[in-house]
Amino acid sequence: MALEKGLVVEKHETDSLEHKVYSFIDSLSEYLPISNDRARLSYDLIKYFWGESDTVDVIVKKNKVKIENITFEELVRKIESGLSEIK
């Protein structure tokens, strides 16, 4: 485990689903500026892959992430597109 700004972050293999989702969501830092928001969102999106969560738009809304430089709808489309490439 690594310590990042007071948060414990578990490291995953680079080919794991977890690594791919966390890396993808981290790449959206221009739109999701808060690291903790991205981590929470990534966790729920992994649960989405496992069939244990709502749709992407509901997940983003439920997480109440701070969004900048993009509309909610555009962000959801961007996330859905990125997740489809991970599958």
Steps between C-alpha positions, in 0.01 A plus 500: 500500500611856438417812695368787287408828670377323814301238309597135482498397136530135406722427200363262234659310215507712182277258310236474773153647465561713808818653360337573165195669656700704752748606228221597261316708760828662609552603137186712535654723769441804275128439552514336845757709691461340845706184549263354760203550264685305230586219742138468622367511146751236385398267781132527406581451132684177583185385680312597181718254305417232755127568453465637854423863421273736309548652156794734440290818518349394833846410636643840405199682644502292820870569560439877487837557333624850424486544121694769314542598132233255377127444540364211704360336185830531309690353795264203520541435126879525532499254794268257319722513193814438704342213693387333176867490393596335829247219462 
